[in-house]
Amino acid sequence: MKKILLSFFCFSLVVTTYAQDSPYTTKAWEDAAYITGAIGLNILGFTFIQNKEALTEAEVAELDKNDIAGINRWAAGNYSEKADAASYIPFYAALGMPLAFLPSQAERNNFGQISVLFVETMATTGVFYTMSAGLVDKSRPLVYNKELPISERTEAGAQRSFIAGHTAVAAAGSFFAAKIFNDFHPNSKAVPYVWGGAAGFSVLMGYLRTKAGKHFLTDNIAGMLVGAASGILIPELHKKGNENIDVYPTANFNINGTGINTKGLGFSYKF
């Protein structure tokens, strides 16, 4: 994911030109600063993930699925290598969503700008994913499967159930595509179907990740909400007429000597 974000960042700095018929407005230095800050927070989040401790065999043995909330309990013990492998198809498809606009002349003329917005969308989604996955300790459903090798149930990666990263990426990509289509073709009869397709695409990813034993239902719901919000809000905040609204990555450490650290996104509105 880190390499993907860095590649998108380099690409976005090269293709920032766009035609005048775009419903959006972008500013090279402001958008570059946003992407740089968001990638910085992603890298910080990845350090949290890499430093995450694994459960011991004794801790895994003490796990009881009856302690899980009812909305998630049914997924405890799920495991499917086929579902896991299949989930990478919509994952990579979501990362390539901007390519879907190339056949349309209006979007093709603004492909550089759309690419910048897409990078910001994915970088924003990445901030929420890396921070939550790095700081929240929650066992994946597969950890409750006693038929799996103990080495797989105790690895550090098995403690990254919240939030569902694949689902967040799928939702970000699909809802971003729906939002772009909606704004370029607001009068198209296909708009409702495009939005419905985005929702269905995200739900499919959530189903596959739950079946694979990677995430519980609430993890997928959270991932879908984060991705959908990023995919919709980033383009919306760049729409012409919304220039007074600003979103930016922020991080504060040891606030007023309390030892409290905060990391995330800031919002401002200029009156």
VMD Tcl script that draws the C-alpha trace (Angstrom):
set ca {
  {0.00 0.00 0.00}
  {2.82 2.43 0.86}
  {4.47 1.92 -2.54}
  {1.13 2.38 -4.28}
  {0.48 5.68 -2.50}
  {3.96 6.99 -3.29}
  {3.57 6.04 -6.96}
  {0.23 7.85 -7.12}
  {1.82 10.89 -5.51}
  {4.63 11.10 -8.07}
  {2.12 10.59 -10.88}
  {-0.15 13.34 -9.61}
  {2.64 15.89 -9.59}
  {3.24 15.26 -13.28}
  {-0.34 15.33 -14.58}
  {-2.09 18.30 -12.99}
  {-3.43 20.05 -16.07}
  {-7.12 19.99 -16.88}
  {-9.64 21.47 -19.26}
  {-11.98 24.32 -18.39}
  {-15.14 22.18 -18.58}
  {-14.34 20.43 -15.31}
  {-16.76 20.80 -12.37}
  {-13.74 20.84 -10.06}
  {-10.94 23.21 -9.20}
  {-7.49 22.17 -7.98}
  {-4.47 24.16 -6.85}
  {-1.12 22.52 -7.50}
  {0.69 23.54 -4.32}
  {-2.27 23.06 -1.98}
  {-3.10 19.65 -3.37}
  {0.57 18.61 -3.37}
  {0.84 19.70 0.27}
  {-2.29 17.72 1.17}
  {-1.02 14.58 -0.55}
  {2.41 14.95 1.07}
  {0.86 15.34 4.54}
  {-1.53 12.44 4.04}
  {1.25 10.15 2.83}
  {3.31 11.20 5.85}
  {0.49 10.13 8.16}
  {0.16 6.87 6.22}
  {3.85 6.15 6.75}
  {3.43 6.91 10.46}
  {0.46 4.55 10.56}
  {2.48 1.82 8.89}
  {5.11 2.11 11.62}
  {2.37 1.44 14.17}
  {1.29 -1.60 12.17}
  {4.84 -2.93 11.88}
  {5.41 -2.53 15.62}
  {2.22 -4.30 16.59}
  {2.65 -7.20 18.99}
  {1.27 -10.66 18.27}
  {-0.84 -12.68 20.68}
  {0.82 -15.48 22.60}
  {-0.45 -19.05 22.35}
  {-1.87 -18.71 25.86}
  {-3.77 -15.55 24.90}
  {-5.20 -17.22 21.80}
  {-6.29 -20.22 23.89}
  {-8.24 -17.89 26.19}
  {-10.25 -16.36 23.34}
  {-13.95 -17.23 23.42}
  {-16.26 -16.28 20.57}
  {-19.09 -15.97 23.08}
  {-17.40 -12.80 24.28}
  {-17.94 -11.24 20.83}
  {-20.97 -9.03 20.22}
  {-23.84 -10.87 18.55}
  {-23.62 -8.81 15.37}
  {-20.13 -10.23 14.80}
  {-20.15 -13.59 16.59}
  {-21.43 -15.58 13.60}
  {-18.25 -14.75 11.64}
  {-15.83 -16.01 14.32}
  {-13.81 -18.91 12.94}
  {-14.38 -18.09 9.27}
  {-11.53 -18.93 6.94}
  {-11.31 -19.28 3.17}
  {-8.19 -18.96 1.05}
  {-10.33 -18.78 -2.12}
  {-12.35 -15.85 -0.78}
  {-9.15 -14.11 0.28}
  {-7.62 -14.52 -3.19}
  {-10.86 -13.45 -4.89}
  {-11.00 -10.26 -2.81}
  {-7.87 -8.96 -4.53}
  {-9.73 -8.72 -7.85}
  {-12.07 -5.89 -6.71}
  {-9.20 -4.46 -4.65}
  {-6.98 -3.85 -7.68}
  {-10.00 -2.88 -9.76}
  {-10.73 -0.12 -7.22}
  {-7.17 1.15 -7.48}
  {-7.57 1.41 -11.25}
  {-10.94 3.22 -11.19}
  {-9.65 6.42 -12.91}
  {-8.94 4.35 -16.03}
  {-12.69 3.76 -16.38}
  {-13.09 7.41 -17.37}
  {-10.75 7.32 -20.36}
  {-13.48 6.40 -22.91}
  {-15.43 9.58 -22.07}
  {-14.03 12.74 -23.68}
  {-15.04 15.09 -20.84}
  {-13.30 12.98 -18.21}
  {-10.40 12.17 -20.51}
  {-9.74 15.88 -21.01}
  {-9.54 16.24 -17.23}
  {-7.78 12.95 -16.51}
  {-4.85 14.64 -14.75}
  {-7.13 16.49 -12.37}
  {-9.25 13.39 -11.72}
  {-6.05 11.47 -10.95}
  {-5.03 14.07 -8.36}
  {-8.43 13.82 -6.67}
  {-8.16 10.03 -6.71}
  {-4.73 10.12 -5.06}
  {-6.12 12.37 -2.34}
  {-9.09 10.03 -1.88}
  {-6.91 6.95 -1.48}
  {-4.38 8.76 0.71}
  {-7.20 9.95 2.98}
  {-8.65 6.45 3.17}
  {-5.17 5.16 3.95}
  {-4.80 7.52 6.92}
  {-7.91 6.11 8.61}
  {-6.91 2.53 7.78}
  {-3.29 2.64 8.90}
  {-4.05 4.54 12.10}
  {-6.90 2.24 13.14}
  {-5.13 -0.97 12.10}
  {-1.98 0.17 13.86}
  {-3.52 1.42 17.10}
  {-6.58 -0.83 17.58}
  {-5.95 -4.39 18.77}
  {-8.70 -6.65 17.48}
  {-8.33 -10.28 16.45}
  {-9.48 -11.34 13.00}
  {-12.25 -13.98 12.77}
  {-9.72 -16.60 11.63}
  {-7.98 -16.39 15.01}
  {-11.00 -18.20 16.48}
  {-10.60 -21.10 14.03}
  {-9.01 -23.90 16.06}
  {-8.28 -25.94 12.94}
  {-5.71 -23.42 11.70}
  {-2.03 -23.68 12.63}
  {-1.28 -21.80 15.83}
  {1.44 -19.86 13.98}
  {-1.19 -18.30 11.73}
  {-3.50 -17.47 14.62}
  {-0.75 -15.78 16.65}
  {0.94 -13.67 13.97}
  {0.85 -9.90 14.43}
  {-1.15 -9.41 11.23}
  {-4.01 -11.38 12.77}
  {-4.60 -8.44 15.14}
  {-5.60 -6.01 12.37}
  {-9.31 -6.72 12.06}
  {-10.41 -3.08 12.48}
  {-10.95 -1.41 10.10}
  {-11.35 -3.49 6.94}
  {-8.70 -2.04 4.63}
  {-9.71 -3.89 1.48}
  {-13.32 -2.83 1.94}
  {-12.28 0.77 2.56}
  {-10.26 0.80 -0.68}
  {-13.10 -0.81 -2.65}
  {-15.61 1.72 -1.32}
  {-13.25 4.64 -1.89}
  {-12.60 3.64 -5.50}
  {-16.17 2.78 -6.43}
  {-17.85 5.73 -4.73}
  {-15.19 8.05 -6.13}
  {-16.03 6.79 -9.62}
  {-19.76 7.26 -8.96}
  {-19.20 10.78 -7.66}
  {-17.05 11.78 -10.65}
  {-19.60 10.36 -13.08}
  {-22.42 12.11 -11.22}
  {-20.68 15.49 -11.37}
  {-19.65 15.25 -15.01}
  {-23.00 13.81 -16.16}
  {-25.61 14.99 -13.63}
  {-28.48 14.51 -16.06}
  {-27.56 11.00 -17.14}
  {-30.19 8.32 -16.58}
  {-27.37 5.98 -15.57}
  {-26.54 7.95 -12.41}
  {-28.75 5.87 -10.01}
  {-27.31 2.65 -11.40}
  {-23.76 3.91 -11.02}
  {-24.36 4.73 -7.37}
  {-26.04 1.36 -6.87}
  {-23.09 -0.36 -8.52}
  {-20.70 1.41 -6.14}
  {-22.64 0.16 -3.14}
  {-22.85 -3.37 -4.55}
  {-19.11 -3.39 -5.32}
  {-18.33 -2.44 -1.72}
  {-20.73 -4.98 -0.26}
  {-19.17 -7.72 -2.40}
  {-15.75 -6.87 -1.01}
  {-17.10 -6.93 2.53}
  {-18.66 -10.34 1.93}
  {-15.40 -11.78 0.58}
  {-13.31 -10.40 3.45}
  {-15.75 -11.76 6.02}
  {-15.86 -15.17 4.35}
  {-12.07 -15.19 4.20}
  {-11.95 -14.71 7.97}
  {-10.16 -11.39 7.73}
  {-12.83 -9.09 9.16}
  {-16.06 -9.03 11.13}
  {-19.22 -7.34 9.89}
  {-18.65 -4.13 11.87}
  {-15.07 -3.90 10.55}
  {-16.42 -3.98 7.01}
  {-19.15 -1.47 7.77}
  {-16.55 0.92 9.21}
  {-14.28 0.38 6.22}
  {-17.11 0.98 3.78}
  {-18.14 4.21 5.56}
  {-14.58 5.54 5.59}
  {-14.00 4.68 1.93}
  {-17.36 5.98 0.74}
  {-16.94 9.22 2.69}
  {-13.48 9.77 1.20}
  {-14.63 8.93 -2.31}
  {-17.52 11.37 -2.14}
  {-16.16 14.21 0.00}
  {-12.76 14.74 -1.64}
  {-14.31 15.52 -5.07}
  {-17.14 17.47 -3.43}
  {-14.70 19.69 -1.53}
  {-12.96 20.46 -4.83}
  {-16.15 21.40 -6.66}
  {-16.32 24.91 -8.00}
  {-18.18 27.00 -5.45}
  {-16.78 25.09 -2.46}
  {-13.39 26.81 -2.40}
  {-13.97 28.15 1.13}
  {-13.94 24.65 2.58}
  {-10.54 23.15 3.35}
  {-9.46 19.72 4.58}
  {-5.92 18.98 5.66}
  {-3.95 16.23 7.44}
  {-2.90 17.07 10.97}
  {-0.85 15.55 13.77}
  {-0.19 16.88 17.26}
  {2.13 15.28 19.78}
  {2.25 15.63 23.58}
  {-0.50 18.26 23.63}
  {0.16 20.76 26.46}
  {2.51 18.26 28.07}
  {-0.27 15.73 28.64}
  {1.34 12.99 26.56}
  {-1.76 12.88 24.35}
  {-1.13 12.50 20.62}
  {-3.72 13.22 17.93}
  {-3.53 12.33 14.26}
  {-6.10 12.70 11.52}
  {-7.73 15.30 9.30}
  {-8.61 18.92 10.04}
  {-11.47 20.95 8.55}
  {-11.78 24.69 8.11}
  {-14.28 27.05 6.52}
  {-13.47 30.59 5.44}
  {-16.36 33.06 5.88}
}
mol new
graphics top color blue
foreach p $ca { graphics top sphere $p radius 0.5 }
foreach p [lrange $ca 0 end-1] q [lrange $ca 1 end] { graphics top cylinder $p $q radius 0.2 }
display resetview
